């Protein structure tokens, strides 16, 4: 996800993730750009964890927004190299959610 949690559509991305979970798929959400703001909201981070969704936040974007020390403990901080590893080796499909 790349949009702020206050932009319309962010809840829809979680609904898509939940449908994938219901099909037995492993789901992860990588937060980049303004979506990193969501990783500082306790309720949001807890929702991800309760649903079994692995949450990631891009370190550079968290740092740029002064959020690095506020990211929820459920969220894994990744750098660009980790991002590529996640996409190329650990996850079978990628859905980019930008609206």
Secondary structure, DSSP 8 states (H G I E B T S, - for coil): --S-TTSTTHHHHHHHHHHHHHTT---EEEE-GGGGGGGG-HHHHHHHHHHT-EEEEEHHHHHHTT-GGGS-TTEEEE-HHHHHHIIIII-S-------
